[in-house]
């Protein structure tokens, strides 16, 4: 089979190569892959840094493949043969206290497709059956665009306790995670402010769009927006930050009001977080990091997309043979999820 195989760190170490097709073991399924996404985690594997440093080379990339189950390992329900599926990247251990409680995102022993085991940027991929989710009603590219980003957003909203009527600030709203967070916030009935470096297009009705500019001066941008609406610049009940910038996260936490809750989903840009500790504890604020999702978050996310509440945006698309260019140009391509078409 053909696969995007990383044999040495750096893009020069990435090739589309012919390798033996994998075979499913107990509890696993073999998927004939149609699409897979391009993700920041793939770039970390290519560079050998951060969470990507855990990958042992050579490694087939691709964390979120979608396709069809074509072979079953021992112990898998025979009815699943031929099922259209999409893969949740994080694989929980299944046996720890968190997994037994249905909080798989908190599993301390989880592994990741495309990092700890070969991924889905290949004609065939093997994964545990429990992380291959039925995508009936969704085309492969849409399922790939939804399966990683939206469940993490749902987990962040749960962690921050976002409710209908909350004044919600989404920072990093221009990216794939950010757009999903804005749409889900609208679906929940929150009063959503979407902040991004650059002006947003296609903003849902009722959303307050705020452009911070290249200096990411969130406080000033919020003040300008509030003045334009004739508002006093009231503070927020909740923040969902998907920017990857600890500096921006700190400014977003500053914008929380009494009892404000914040959740963040990335730390890829910078990592040193500075907050006003006195204001944080006197105002009874809370902050939680969210790095993956529970299995139930995936089911909920796919249902939301089927129902039209959230519409994942598809950006640039590349054939598997052009996978090196896909990674080289990411994330400067068309806004939306970057898709590799394997078939």
C-alpha positions in Angstrom: 0.0 0.0 0.0 1.0 3.7 -0.4 1.6 5.7 2.8 2.9 9.1 3.9 6.0 7.6 5.7 8.2 9.8 7.8 11.7 8.1 7.9 13.7 11.0 9.3 12.8 14.3 11.0 12.1 17.2 8.8 10.0 17.4 5.6 12.9 16.0 3.6 12.4 12.8 5.6 8.8 12.5 4.4 7.9 10.4 1.4 5.0 8.6 -0.1 6.3 5.0 0.0 5.0 1.5 -0.6 4.8 -0.5 2.6 3.0 -3.7 3.6 -0.7 -3.4 4.4 -1.3 -3.8 8.1 -3.5 -6.6 9.5 -6.0 -6.0 12.4 -5.3 -7.7 15.7 -7.8 -8.6 18.5 -10.3 -5.8 18.9 -9.0 -3.9 15.9 -10.4 -3.0 12.4 -8.7 -2.4 9.1 -10.0 0.8 7.3 -9.7 1.5 3.7 -8.9 5.3 4.0 -10.6 8.0 1.9 -9.4 11.1 3.7 -7.2 12.3 6.5 -6.5 15.8 7.9 -3.3 17.9 8.2 -2.8 18.8 11.8 -0.3 20.7 14.0 0.5 17.4 15.8 1.7 16.0 12.4 4.1 19.0 12.2 5.4 18.2 15.7 6.1 14.6 14.6 7.8 15.8 11.5 10.0 18.2 13.6 10.5 15.7 16.4 9.4 18.2 19.1 6.7 18.5 21.8 4.2 15.6 21.8 5.5 14.6 18.4 8.8 13.6 19.9 7.2 10.4 21.2 6.9 9.0 17.6 9.4 6.3 16.8 10.5 6.5 13.2 9.7 5.4 10.6 6.1 6.4 11.2 3.0 6.7 9.0 1.5 10.1 9.7 -2.2 11.1 9.9 -4.3 11.3 13.1 -7.9 11.5 11.8 -8.6 9.1 8.9 -12.1 8.5 7.6 -13.0 5.5 5.3 -14.7 2.1 5.4 -14.0 -0.9 7.6 -12.9 -3.7 5.3 -11.5 -6.3 7.7 -12.2 -7.2 11.3 -9.8 -8.5 14.0 -10.9 -11.2 16.5 -13.6 -10.1 18.9 -15.1 -7.3 16.7 -18.8 -7.3 16.0 -19.2 -8.9 12.5 -21.9 -6.3 11.7 -19.3 -3.6 11.5 -17.8 -4.9 8.3 -18.5 -2.4 5.6 -19.3 0.4 8.1 -18.3 3.9 7.1 -16.2 5.3 9.9 -14.0 8.1 11.2 -11.2 7.7 13.7 -10.8 9.5 17.1 -7.0 10.1 17.3 -6.6 9.7 21.1 -6.9 6.0 22.2 -7.7 5.6 25.9 -6.3 2.6 27.7 -9.8 1.4 28.7 -8.9 0.1 32.1 -8.0 3.1 34.3 -10.4 4.8 36.7 -10.9 7.7 34.3 -11.8 5.3 31.4 -14.2 3.3 33.6 -15.9 6.5 34.6 -16.4 7.5 30.9 -13.8 10.3 31.2 -11.4 8.9 28.6 -9.9 12.4 28.0 -8.4 12.1 31.5 -6.8 8.8 30.8 -3.1 9.1 31.8 -2.0 6.2 29.5 -3.7 7.2 26.2 -1.8 6.9 22.9 -2.3 8.7 19.6 -2.9 7.5 16.1 0.0 8.8 13.9 2.3 9.3 16.9 2.5 6.1 19.0 1.3 3.9 16.2 1.0 4.2 12.4 -1.6 6.7 11.3 -4.1 7.1 8.5 -2.3 9.0 5.7 -2.2 5.7 3.9 -4.5 3.5 1.7 -5.1 1.3 4.8 -4.9 1.9 8.5 -5.5 -0.3 11.6 -7.0 1.1 14.7 -8.9 -0.2 17.8 -12.5 -0.7 16.9 -13.6 1.5 19.9 -12.1 4.6 18.3 -13.6 4.0 14.9 -16.9 5.8 14.9 -19.8 5.3 12.6 -20.0 8.3 10.2 -23.2 7.3 8.4 -24.7 10.5 6.8 -21.4 12.3 6.7 -18.9 12.3 3.7 -15.4 11.3 4.6 -13.9 14.8 4.4 -16.5 16.4 6.6 -16.1 13.6 9.2 -12.3 14.1 9.2 -12.8 17.8 9.7 -15.1 17.2 12.7 -13.7 14.2 14.5 -10.8 15.8 16.3 -11.6 19.5 16.5 -15.3 19.6 17.5 -15.1 16.9 20.4 -12.3 18.9 22.0 -14.4 22.0 21.7 -17.3 20.2 23.4 -15.0 19.1 26.2 -13.8 22.6 26.7 -17.3 24.0 26.8 -18.2 21.3 29.4 -15.1 22.1 31.4 -15.9 25.8 31.4 -19.5 25.2 32.2 -20.8 27.3 29.3 -24.5 27.7 29.4 -27.3 29.5 27.5 -27.2 33.2 28.1 -23.5 33.3 29.1 -21.3 36.0 27.8 -18.8 33.9 26.0 -15.4 34.9 24.5 -13.8 32.6 22.0 -10.1 33.6 21.3 -8.4 32.2 18.3 -11.7 32.2 16.5 -10.3 32.2 13.0 -9.0 28.7 13.1 -10.6 25.3 12.7 -11.2 24.8 16.5 -12.2 28.5 16.8 -14.9 28.4 14.2 -16.3 25.2 15.7 -16.3 26.9 19.1 -18.2 30.0 17.8 -20.8 27.9 16.0 -21.3 25.6 19.1 -21.6 28.6 21.3 -24.4 30.0 19.1 -26.1 26.6 19.2 -26.0 26.6 23.0 -27.6 30.1 23.1 -24.5 31.9 24.5 -23.8 35.6 23.7 -20.7 35.0 21.7 -17.7 37.3 21.0 -15.3 35.9 18.5 -11.7 37.3 18.7 -9.1 36.7 16.1 -6.0 38.4 14.7 -7.6 39.1 11.4 -11.2 40.1 10.5 -13.5 37.1 10.3 -15.8 36.2 7.3 -19.0 34.2 7.4 -19.7 35.0 11.1 -23.0 33.5 12.4 -25.7 36.0 13.0 -25.6 37.7 16.4 -21.9 37.0 17.0 -19.7 40.0 17.9 -16.5 39.7 15.8 -13.4 41.3 17.2 -10.1 41.7 15.3 -7.1 42.1 17.6 -4.6 42.9 14.9 -1.1 41.5 14.6 -0.1 42.6 18.1 -3.0 40.6 19.5 -4.0 43.5 21.8 -7.2 41.8 23.1 -8.1 44.4 25.8 -8.0 47.3 23.3 -9.9 45.4 20.7 -12.6 44.5 23.2 -12.8 48.2 24.3 -13.2 49.4 20.8 -15.9 46.8 20.1 -17.8 47.6 23.2 -17.7 51.4 22.4 -19.0 50.7 18.9 -22.0 48.8 20.4 -22.6 51.6 23.0 -21.8 49.0 25.7 -19.9 49.6 28.9 -17.5 46.8 28.1 -18.9 44.3 30.6 -16.7 41.3 31.4 -17.3 37.7 30.3 -18.8 34.7 32.1 -16.7 32.2 30.1 -13.7 32.0 27.8 -12.8 29.2 25.4 -9.3 29.8 24.1 -8.1 27.8 21.1 -5.3 30.3 20.0 -2.4 28.3 21.3 -1.0 31.5 22.7 -0.4 31.6 26.5 -0.1 35.4 26.2 -3.5 35.8 24.6 -5.0 33.3 27.1 -3.7 35.5 30.0 -5.4 38.5 28.5 -8.6 36.5 28.0 -8.6 35.4 31.7 -8.2 39.1 32.6 -11.4 39.7 30.7 -13.4 37.3 32.9 -15.8 38.7 35.4 -16.9 37.4 38.8 -16.8 33.6 38.9 -15.6 33.5 35.3 -14.5 30.1 33.9 -11.9 29.6 31.2 -10.8 26.5 29.2 -7.9 26.3 26.7 -7.2 23.7 24.1 -3.7 24.4 22.8 -0.3 25.8 23.7 1.5 25.6 20.4 2.5 29.3 20.0 4.0 30.2 23.4 3.8 28.6 26.8 4.5 31.2 29.5 1.2 32.1 31.1 0.9 35.3 33.2 -2.2 36.2 35.1 -3.1 38.6 37.9 -3.1 36.1 40.8 -4.9 38.5 43.2 -7.7 39.2 40.7 -7.9 35.5 39.8 -8.6 34.3 43.3 -10.6 37.3 44.6 -12.9 37.1 41.6 -13.3 33.3 42.0 -12.1 32.6 38.5 -11.3 29.1 37.2 -9.0 27.8 34.4 -8.7 24.3 33.0 -6.7 22.8 30.2 -8.3 20.4 27.7 -6.1 18.3 25.5 -8.5 15.6 24.1 -12.0 14.4 24.3 -14.2 11.6 25.8 -15.7 9.0 23.5 -19.1 10.5 24.2 -17.9 13.9 23.0 -17.1 12.3 19.6 -20.7 10.8 19.4 -22.2 14.2 20.3 -20.0 16.0 17.8 -20.9 13.8 14.9 -24.6 14.2 15.7 -24.2 18.0 15.8 -22.7 18.0 12.4 -25.3 15.6 11.0 -28.0 17.9 12.4 -26.4 21.0 10.8 -25.7 22.8 14.2 -22.0 22.9 13.3 -20.6 23.0 9.8 -16.9 22.1 9.5 -15.3 24.2 6.9 -13.1 22.3 4.4 -10.1 24.3 3.2 -7.3 23.2 0.8 -7.3 19.6 -0.4 -4.2 17.7 -1.6 -3.8 14.2 -3.1 -1.7 11.8 -1.1 1.1 12.0 -3.6 1.4 15.7 -2.8 1.5 15.3 1.0 4.8 17.0 1.4 3.4 20.2 -0.1 0.3 19.9 2.1 2.5 20.0 5.2 4.8 22.7 3.8 1.9 25.1 3.1 0.0 24.4 6.3 -1.4 26.5 7.8 -1.1 29.3 5.3 -3.7 27.8 2.9 -7.4 28.5 2.5 -9.1 28.8 5.9 -10.7 25.6 7.0 -9.6 22.0 7.6 -6.8 20.9 5.3 -7.7 17.5 3.8 -5.5 14.9 2.1 -7.5 12.8 -0.3 -6.1 9.3 -0.1 -8.5 7.7 -2.5 
